[in-house]
Each structure stands twice: as structure tokens, then as C-alpha cells.
Amino acid sequence: MTIADKKLASKIYLYLAALFITSLVVSNLIFQKFFYWYPFDIEIFGESLFKISVGLLPYPITFLITDAISEIYGKKKANQVVIAGIFASFFSLGIIYVSQNVPALPNSPVSDETFTQVFGNAPLAVFASMLSYLFAQFIDIQLYHFWKNLTKGRHLWLRNNFSTFASQFVDTFSVITLLCVFEILPWDLYLGLLASGFIFKVLVAFIDTPFLYLIVYIFRKRFGLEIGEEIDLDSHTA
């Protein structure tokens, strides 16, 4: 790989990491708003199957990006992005904490009460999300590379979906449980939110498979990669 190709690959990796971190942090800040993601009203465990938090909207993007990075740049680079996302999320907690403790002016468009109502649960939510996210993302990366090695780099759909299904269940189960334990969400919503959240993520995993194929195809064509070959950003190829 030429120096120019290595620089381009590094720049793309940086942008993918930025998208990942942004999606992760934003999902933790907007989680308190819920909506129906399907026009039909089907109940399961006494709760609508299609009621989910808007925080789930950007969250599946993080798994698509880590799968893409795992495929193109390797396990090490995918893990680095996950760690950077954890750091960014905890850093956002500090910003929120400081912002909550700065008194608002009498004529401030957003009062202290409104700010606390919107962001007051964010620290606990981010903490719960980070624990779940930590387990889920590392499981996703480990399983992705397990299937990649087992299939010798073939059957991209298999490792994308199988790794995501397992990790998304771990993530959904962990975060909903912790949010109920911290009394951010009531326990009577537990089973309904668990089922609807997991089903939503599974459907998104199916939908994002063609996008992963497209991303991998573009990378392989642009950088001349063979099936299973990865870009090593740490090498010093001239």
C-alpha cells in the first residue's frame, strides 16, 4: 500500500471513529423521549411492542461502524474506537455535571428546572449505558472475528448478524435492567421495553447488512484488498 493510500485509509478511519463516538454520546443524551416505531399497536407483557426510546435510533450505527472497522482495519482498531467512545461518554458526564451546577440567569431561555428535567438522569443513564455498551461491543468484536476466522473471511452476512444479535441482546438486557435498578424507568415497563428494544435492533441488523457489504466492497476495490485482508494502519509501508 502506498503512502497516499495509507493516509486516505487513516483519514477514513478517523471519520468512522467520529461517527461512532457522536452516535454513542447522542444516544445517551436523548434516551428519555419515547415513540412508536411501527403503526400497529401490538402488546407484549402488557407493554406496546413498538414503543422504544429515540436513543436507540443512532445506537445501531455504532455496531455497523465497529463491524466495518473490524472487517477493514482489524480487531485492534475496532477495540480502540470502543475505548475512545467510553472516554467520550464519561467526558460528556463531566460537562453535564458542571452545566447542571451553574445557576441559570432569570431571563435564561432554559431554566435550571427544565435543564435538570431533560439532562438530570443523564449521568446514571450514561453509566448504565456504558456498562452495557462495554460488554456488548467487546462481545460483538470478539464474535465477529471468531466467525471471520472460522469462515476464512467469507460469509460476511453471517458474522455481521450473528455477532450483532448476541451483543445487542446483552446490551438491551443490561441497559434496561440497570435503568430499572436505578429507578430511571419503572419495572412494569421492563419486559415490554426489553422485547421491543431487542426486536428493533435485530431488524436494524438485518437492514444494515447490505450497507456493510457496500462499505466492504468499496474499501476492497479502492485499496485492492483480498477477502479477509485488513489494512494495517500501524505499519510503515512506503
C-alpha positions as CSV (number, residue, x, y, z in Angstrom):
1,M,0.0,0.0,0.0
2,T,1.4,3.4,-1.0
3,I,1.8,6.3,1.5
4,A,-1.1,8.1,-0.2
5,D,-3.3,5.1,0.3
6,K,-2.3,4.8,3.9
7,K,-3.1,8.5,4.5
8,L,-6.5,8.1,2.9
9,A,-7.3,5.0,4.9
10,S,-6.2,6.7,8.1
11,K,-8.5,9.7,7.3
12,I,-11.5,7.4,6.7
13,Y,-10.8,5.6,9.9
14,L,-10.8,8.9,11.7
15,Y,-14.2,9.9,10.2
16,L,-15.7,6.5,11.1
17,A,-14.5,6.9,14.6
18,A,-16.0,10.3,14.8
19,L,-19.4,9.0,13.6
20,F,-19.2,6.2,16.1
21,I,-18.5,8.5,19.1
22,T,-21.1,11.0,18.1
23,S,-23.8,8.3,17.7
24,L,-22.9,6.8,21.0
25,V,-22.8,10.1,23.0
26,V,-26.0,11.5,21.4
27,S,-27.9,8.2,22.1
28,N,-27.2,8.6,25.8
29,L,-28.4,12.2,25.9
30,I,-31.8,11.8,24.1
31,F,-32.9,8.5,25.6
32,Q,-35.8,9.9,27.7
33,K,-38.1,10.5,24.7
34,F,-40.1,7.5,23.5
35,F,-42.0,6.9,20.3
36,Y,-43.9,4.3,18.4
37,W,-41.7,3.0,15.5
38,Y,-44.4,1.0,13.8
39,P,-48.0,2.0,13.0
40,F,-49.5,-1.2,14.6
41,D,-50.2,-1.4,18.3
42,I,-49.3,-4.9,19.5
43,E,-48.8,-5.5,23.2
44,I,-46.4,-8.0,24.8
45,F,-46.1,-8.3,28.6
46,G,-48.6,-5.6,28.9
47,E,-46.5,-3.1,27.0
48,S,-46.5,-2.0,23.4
49,L,-44.1,-4.0,21.3
50,F,-43.2,-1.0,19.2
51,K,-42.5,1.6,21.8
52,I,-38.8,2.5,22.1
53,S,-36.5,5.3,23.1
54,V,-35.2,7.7,20.5
55,G,-31.8,6.9,22.0
56,L,-32.0,3.6,20.0
57,L,-32.1,5.4,16.7
58,P,-28.4,6.3,16.5
59,Y,-27.2,3.4,18.6
60,P,-27.3,0.6,15.9
61,I,-25.0,2.8,13.8
62,T,-22.2,2.1,16.3
63,F,-22.4,-1.6,15.7
64,L,-22.4,-1.2,11.9
65,I,-19.3,1.0,12.2
66,T,-17.4,-1.4,14.6
67,D,-18.2,-4.3,12.2
68,A,-16.9,-2.2,9.3
69,I,-13.8,-1.3,11.1
70,S,-13.3,-4.9,12.3
71,E,-13.6,-6.1,8.7
72,I,-11.3,-3.5,7.1
73,Y,-8.9,-2.4,9.8
74,G,-8.9,-5.3,12.2
75,K,-9.8,-6.2,15.8
76,K,-7.2,-3.9,17.4
77,K,-8.6,-0.7,15.7
78,A,-12.2,-1.7,16.5
79,N,-11.3,-2.0,20.1
80,Q,-9.5,1.4,20.1
81,V,-12.7,3.0,18.8
82,V,-14.7,1.4,21.6
83,I,-12.4,2.7,24.2
84,A,-12.5,6.1,22.7
85,G,-16.3,6.0,22.8
86,I,-16.2,5.1,26.5
87,F,-13.9,8.0,27.2
88,A,-16.0,10.5,25.2
89,S,-19.2,9.3,27.1
90,F,-17.7,9.8,30.5
91,F,-16.2,13.1,29.5
92,S,-19.8,14.2,28.5
93,L,-20.9,13.3,32.0
94,G,-18.4,15.8,33.4
95,I,-19.8,18.5,31.1
96,I,-23.4,17.8,32.1
97,Y,-22.5,17.8,35.8
98,V,-20.8,21.2,35.5
99,S,-23.7,22.6,33.4
100,Q,-26.3,21.4,36.0
101,N,-24.4,23.2,38.8
102,V,-24.1,26.5,37.0
103,P,-27.2,28.6,38.0
104,A,-29.3,29.9,35.2
105,L,-29.9,33.6,34.7
106,P,-33.5,34.8,35.4
107,N,-34.1,35.5,31.7
108,S,-32.3,32.3,30.5
109,P,-34.4,30.6,27.7
110,V,-33.7,27.3,29.6
111,S,-34.3,27.3,33.3
112,D,-32.5,25.2,35.9
113,E,-35.6,23.1,36.3
114,T,-36.0,22.4,32.6
115,F,-32.4,21.6,32.2
116,T,-32.5,19.2,35.1
117,Q,-35.7,17.6,33.8
118,V,-34.0,16.9,30.4
119,F,-30.5,16.0,31.5
120,G,-30.9,15.2,35.2
121,N,-31.0,11.4,34.6
122,A,-28.2,11.6,32.0
123,P,-25.3,10.7,34.4
124,L,-27.0,7.5,35.6
125,A,-28.2,6.7,32.1
126,V,-24.8,7.1,30.7
127,F,-23.3,5.0,33.4
128,A,-25.8,2.2,32.8
129,S,-25.4,2.5,29.1
130,M,-21.6,2.4,29.3
131,L,-21.6,-0.8,31.4
132,S,-23.9,-2.4,28.9
133,Y,-22.1,-0.9,25.9
134,L,-18.7,-2.1,27.2
135,F,-19.9,-5.7,27.4
136,A,-21.9,-5.6,24.2
137,Q,-19.3,-4.0,22.0
138,F,-16.4,-6.2,23.1
139,I,-18.7,-9.3,22.7
140,D,-19.6,-8.0,19.2
141,I,-15.9,-7.6,18.2
142,Q,-14.9,-10.9,19.6
143,L,-17.7,-12.9,18.0
144,Y,-17.2,-11.0,14.7
145,H,-13.6,-12.1,14.5
146,F,-14.4,-15.6,15.7
147,W,-16.8,-16.1,12.7
148,K,-14.4,-14.3,10.4
149,N,-11.6,-16.7,11.3
150,L,-13.9,-19.7,11.2
151,T,-15.2,-18.9,7.7
152,K,-11.7,-17.7,6.5
153,G,-13.0,-14.2,5.7
154,R,-16.1,-15.4,3.7
155,H,-19.8,-15.2,4.5
156,L,-19.8,-11.5,5.7
157,W,-23.6,-11.7,6.4
158,L,-23.1,-14.5,8.9
159,R,-20.5,-12.7,11.1
160,N,-22.3,-9.4,10.8
161,N,-25.7,-10.7,12.0
162,F,-24.6,-13.4,14.5
163,S,-22.2,-11.1,16.3
164,T,-24.7,-8.3,16.4
165,F,-27.7,-10.4,17.6
166,A,-25.7,-11.7,20.6
167,S,-24.2,-8.4,21.5
168,Q,-27.5,-6.5,21.1
169,F,-29.3,-8.8,23.4
170,V,-26.6,-8.3,26.0
171,D,-26.8,-4.6,25.5
172,T,-30.6,-4.4,25.7
173,F,-30.9,-6.7,28.7
174,S,-28.1,-4.9,30.6
175,V,-29.2,-1.3,30.0
176,I,-32.9,-1.9,30.6
177,T,-32.1,-3.8,33.8
178,L,-29.8,-1.1,35.1
179,L,-32.2,1.8,34.2
180,C,-34.9,0.0,36.2
181,V,-32.5,-0.7,39.1
182,F,-31.5,3.0,39.2
183,E,-35.3,3.8,39.1
184,I,-35.0,5.8,35.9
185,L,-37.5,3.5,34.3
186,P,-40.4,1.7,36.2
187,W,-40.2,-2.1,36.5
188,D,-43.6,-2.6,35.0
189,L,-42.2,-1.5,31.6
190,Y,-39.2,-3.9,31.9
191,L,-40.3,-6.9,29.8
192,G,-42.0,-4.8,27.2
193,L,-39.0,-2.5,26.7
194,L,-36.6,-5.4,26.6
195,A,-38.6,-7.2,23.9
196,S,-39.3,-4.1,21.8
197,G,-35.7,-2.9,22.1
198,F,-34.2,-6.2,21.1
199,I,-36.6,-6.8,18.2
200,F,-35.9,-3.3,16.9
201,K,-32.1,-3.9,17.0
202,V,-32.4,-7.3,15.3
203,L,-34.4,-5.8,12.4
204,V,-31.9,-3.0,12.1
205,A,-29.1,-5.6,12.0
206,F,-30.8,-7.2,9.0
207,I,-31.3,-3.9,7.3
208,D,-27.7,-2.7,7.8
209,T,-26.2,-5.9,6.3
210,P,-26.4,-4.6,2.7
211,F,-24.7,-1.4,3.8
212,L,-21.9,-3.3,5.4
213,Y,-21.4,-5.3,2.1
214,L,-21.4,-2.0,0.2
215,I,-18.8,-0.4,2.6
216,V,-16.6,-3.5,2.4
217,Y,-16.9,-3.7,-1.4
218,I,-15.9,0.0,-1.8
219,F,-12.8,-0.5,0.5
220,R,-11.7,-3.7,-1.2
221,K,-12.0,-2.1,-4.6
222,R,-10.3,1.1,-3.7
223,F,-7.4,-0.4,-1.7
224,G,-7.1,-3.7,-3.6
225,L,-7.8,-5.9,-0.6
226,E,-8.3,-9.6,-0.8
227,I,-11.1,-11.4,1.1
228,G,-10.1,-11.4,4.7
229,E,-7.3,-8.9,4.2
230,E,-7.1,-5.9,6.5
231,I,-5.5,-2.5,6.3
232,D,-2.7,-2.2,8.9
233,L,-2.5,1.5,9.8
234,D,0.3,0.9,12.3
235,S,2.8,-0.4,9.7
236,H,5.2,1.9,7.9
237,T,4.7,0.8,4.3
238,A,6.4,3.1,1.9
